[in-house]
Each structure stands twice: as C-alpha cells, then as structure tokens.
Amino acid sequence: MNAPADPTILQPATALDGATTGPAARTRAERETLKLEKRLARQVGQAIADFNMIEEGDRVMVCLSGGKDSYGLLDILLKLQARAPVRFELVAVNLDQKQPGFPAEVLPGYLRQLGIEHHIETQDTYSIVKAKIPEGKTTCSLCSRLRRGILYSVARRLKCNKIALGHHRDDMLQTFFLNMFFGGKLKGMPPKLTSDNGEFIVIRPLAYVAESDLVAWAEHRQFPIIPCNLCGSQENLQRKQVGEMLRQWQRQHPGRIESMFTALQNVVPSHLMDGALHDFKHLQATGVADENGDKAFDEEVFAPPAGVPFASVTRVSA
C-alpha cells in the first residue's frame, strides 16, 4: 500500500509558507512538496503493513473532526486506496457537537466535493459538557466518553468494522509521557487495538507521521480547518504542557523524538520492574552467558537507532 505517489494529484505548488516565489523557488517548493507527499504515503503505508491495519473487504470509518490531522488522514488514505493491492471502503464521519459558531456547512461541502461516502452525525454534546463540567475545568474526559459512544453507534449503523483515528507520532509520545507523569503507568497510544466494547478494531494509520509534516501538508492542500472551541482552546491542558516539553527537547537535542518513538517499539521487560511481564521472583542463575543479562559494572553506551543523529547519544554510568 506504499506505492510511490502520483505527482498528477498535486495541486499547483506554492511555497509552504504561502509566500510569492520566483520560478527557481517554486521549483524547489514543488520538489519539497512532492517529497513530503511521498514520505506521508510511505509512512502511512508502512504503518498499515506493519500492523495489518487494513485488510481485504474492510469498511473503514474515518473520523473527521475538521482539524489538520483528520483531514490529512482521509487525504492520504484516499490516495492509498486508489492503488492498494486490497479492496476496502472508506466512510468519512463527522460528529457535529453543536458548538456555538461551528460552521456546519464546511465539512459536508468539502466531502461532497471529494465525492466520497460520508455521514454527518449531529448530537448536542456541547450543552451536556458545559452543564456538567464547572467553568475552567478540563472538559476532555466527559467529551471523549460521549463522543466515543456516539461514534461506536454510528460505526454500527454504517456497518463499519474498523475505525480510523488521526493520531500521529507526536500524539503517541505525548500519551506515553502523560501516563508516566500523571498516571503511574508505562502505557502509550497503540497503533491498533480493539475498541473498549470489543466490537471494532481501532487503527491509527498516522502512527509513523510527524505532526510537522501534517502541518505542512495541510497548508499545501489548503484544508478548510475548523478550530475546536470546546476543548482545543483550553490553554492549561497537561497534554499541551507535555507537547511543549517534547518540542523543547527536540530543539535542544535533534533526534530525541525519533529515538523515544523507536523505544516504544523496543520494550525489554526484563529490564523494567513489572513482575507480571517478567518473573523476577523465581529467577535463577543458569551459568549460560546471556547478551541481555545485567552488565552491573559496565558503563553503558547508548547507540542511536537508525536515522537518529549521534549528537543525541548519551552515556550513563551504572
């Protein structure tokens, strides 16, 4: 599903910052945009293949919020669908939560223009959340529970067996640190998992995609972005604080985000402290050398994973 991108699908290119450019600059911008499109298609296709996210005959509900991530998800999946070796269906679904000032005509108009199957579900969750959550408190928990139940119901009615969400690599890392800092768990956001009611498979095809690439793609494609005034505008969310922490780390130590994301895919239970994952209580010396055994007296050298600059490597003494 990660075939090369077709340059004919690109819109006339301009600089990603929207500035007027001369012929040479436009050519450079076109090359960069084409590289970006190929990278997005490759990364999404690789995630789908690595985790077997989409199979023959799947009917996938793509949750569209009106933000850059879900627009990008739908856009890339449509491109991959056209050249995929398996047949699958996409249904774009938006939940209109009746937020004041929400431009209800934007998404239906955009989806009609694309000519794809879509459904707009209208439910006044905004009033429920505002009535139950005191002013100034975080609305995300209640809002997400209401939204999840409604979207499960929609997926059931539309006979979809999979639900695609627009979470990207940075979202996954933020979730990992949120769980560690505030939840006391080494737990992240999985690329693929059953829904909590056991009825659907939830997939995140943008798992390998950097948020900065989605920002650039949204600017190029000129998606009609709809801001979230219910929860996205709350300034003191823990997720925003963790996101800024990660961005600062990346500025100070380029490659750190890539290294941390690679770590999520290289878990060594014997070197953590969860007795349910590794039987520490009954551990016995075997007399057989083990490369993964404890090197208690050595200084450990941390080699970077593939693609991570050596500048980000650190050394820690035991």
N, C-alpha and C positions, 0 to 999 in steps of 0.2 A: 504493500500500500504506500510505499515511499518512493514512487517513481518520480523522475525529475519533473519540475514544474514546467508548465506550458507558458512561455512568455506572452502568448497572444491574449492571455486572460488579464494581463496587467492593464490598468488604466494609464492614460498618458502621465508620464512621470514628472514630478517636480521635486525640488529639494524637500526633504522630510520636515524641515522647519518652515516650509511654505514660502521661502524667500524666492524672489525672481532671480533667475540664473541665466548665464550665457550658455552657448552650445556646449562648451567643454564641461562646464559644471553640471549641465543637465545630463550629459552622457555619463558622468561619474555617478550622479544620483540614480540614474536608471540602472546602472550596474549594481549599485548597492541595494537598490530595491529588489532587483532580481535575485541577488544573493540572499536577501532576507526571506523572500518567498520560498526559495529552495530550502533554506535552513528550517523554516517553520514546517514545511511539508515533510521534510526528512525526519525532524524530531517527533512530530505527531505520528507519522507512520511507524517510526521505531517504537514509540511507546505502545501503540496499538498491537504491534507484532510481539514485543517483549512480554506483554501481559495478556495477550489473546483477548483484547477488549471487544473486538467486533468480529462476528462470525457470519457465515452464510445464513441468509434469511432473517437476520436480526432486524428488529424495528426499534430504532433508537430515538428516544425523546431528548431533544437538545434544549436545555433550559436557557432561555434568553431573557436576560434582565434589562438589557439596554446599555450595559457597560461594555468597555473595550474588550474584556476577556471573553465574554459570551459571544459577542459579535465575531471576534477572531476565531473562536472555536467553530462556530457554524460555517464561517467562510472557508476555513481550512478543510473541514470535513466534507463540504460540498465539492471542493477541488479533488480530494482523495476519492470520494465516491465515484467520480466520473471515470477514474482509471483503476479502480480497485479490482483485484482478481476475484473478489467475492461480491455477491449481490446483497445489499442491505438498504433499508429505508431510513430516511431522516424525517422527523416531525419536529418543527420548531414550536416551542410552547413558551408563552409569557404569562406570568401572573400579574395582573393589574390589581394592586393592593389599595387602590383608591386614595393614593397620597394626594394632598392638595396641590394643584398645579401640574399634576402628572399629564404630559402630552399624550393622551390615549391614542391619538391617530398616527403617531410616528412609527411604532413597530408594525402595526397592520399594513401601513403603506409600504414600508421597506420590504416586508415579507411578500406582499403581493407583487412587488416589482421583481423580486427574485423568482417568483413563480413556483415556490415550493409549498408543500403541505404545511399548514400551521394552525395553531389554535391559541386564542386569547382567552384566558380564564379570569373572570372578574370576581374578586372576593374582597370585601372591605375589612382586611386585617388591620389596616392603619388605625381605624377607630377602636378596635379591640385593644391593640397595643397601647395606644395613648390613654385609654381608660384605665388600664390595669397597671401600667408602669409609671411611678412617680416622675415628675419633671426632673431632668438631669441625670436619671439613672439609665444604664445601658439597656437598650431595647432588643438587642440581638437575640438573646436566648428565647424569649417568647415568640418573637417574629419568625425565627428559623423553625421553631416547632410547628407553628401554624402553617407556614409555607410548605414544610415537608409533607405534612398530612394532606394538604390540598394537591400538591404535585403528584403524590402517590395515587390519589383518586383519579387525577387526570390521566396519568400513565395507564391506569387500569381501563378507563373508558376508551382510550385510544388504542388499546391492545399493544402497547409497547412493552418489550421485555427488558430493555436497558435504558438507563437514564444517564445522559452525558452532562457533566458539570464543567464550568470554565475555570476551575482552579489550576494555577500554574506552579512552576517550580518554587517560586518565592513564597507562595501561599503555603506550600507543604513545609518549607523550612520554618516559617513563622509558627505554624501549628505545632511543630515539634518543640520549639522553644517555649511556646505558651504552656504546653503540657508539662514541660520540665520545670519552668519557673513557678507556675501557679497551680498546677495540678498534681505535682509529685509523681509524674509518670514519664517513661521514655515511650512516647506514643506520638505518631505523626498523622498525616492525612494520606491514606492509601490510594494508589492509582486505580485500584479495582477492589470492590468489596460488595457483599450482598447488602441490600437495604436493611434497616433495623427491623422491619416487619417480615423479612425473609422472602419478599415477593419479587424483588427486582435485583438486577445487577447494576450497581452504580459505577460509572467509569469516569476517569479524568484524563482525556487524551492529551491535554496540555502539560502533562507531568514533567516533561523534559524542557519546557519552553520558559525562557527568562521573561520576566514582566517587561523589561525594557524593550524587548523585541515586539511584544504585543502593543506597547505604546506607539512604537514606530509604525507598525502595520496599520493600526487604527488611524493614524494621521494620514498615511498614504491612501488608504481606502476611503477615508472621509466618512466613517460610520456616523450615523446620527445618534451620538451619545446622549443618554438620558441620565442625569445625576440622581442618586438616591438621597432624598431629603429626610428619610425616616431614620436610617442608622448610619449610612455612609458619611453623613455630615457631623457626626459626633466626634469631637476632637480628642477626647481623653481615653479612647479605647486602648486596651492593652495590646491589641494586635498592631495598632499604629505605632506604638512605642517600640515593640519588638521589630517591626519592619524598619523603622529608622535606625535601630541598633545594627541590623544586618547591613543596611546600606552604608553606614559609617564604617563598619568592619571592612566591607568590600573596597571602600575608598582608601582606607589606610593599608589594607593588605589585599591587593588584587589577586583573585583566585580563591579566596577563602570560601565564598558561597559555593563554588564548584566543588571544593574539597568536602564541605559539610554535606552537600547533597549526595555526593558519592558515598559518604559514610552511612547514609540511610540505607544503602544497598549492600553494605558490607558489615553486617552485625556479627559479633563474636560473643555468643552467650557465656562462654567460659571465662570471659574477662570482664563480665559485669557482676551483678550481685543478686540476680533473681534465681532463687532456688527452684522455682517451677520450670525454668528453662535449662538449668544445669544442676546436676545432683552433687552439690558440694559436700553434703553430709556423709555420703558413702564413697567419697573419692579415695582411691588407694594408689600408692606408688607402684608403677608397673615394671620399672627397670628398663623400659624401652624409650629411646630418645623420641621426643615429640617437638617438632618445629614450633608448634603452637603452645608449648609449655611455658611456664613463667621464667623469665630471664631476670631474676630478682636483683642481680648485682651488676647488670649492664646498664650503660647509658643508652636509652632508646632513641634511635634516629627515625624521624618521621619523614618518609619519602612521599612526595606528592603523587596523587593519582594521575593518570594520563590526562594531559591537557591543562594541568594546573601549574602555574609558574613556580620555579624553585624559590623565588623570593618569599613565597608563602609558607615554606617549610620551617618548622620549629624543632627545637631539641628540648627534651625534658629529662632530667636525671631521676633515676629510680629512688 
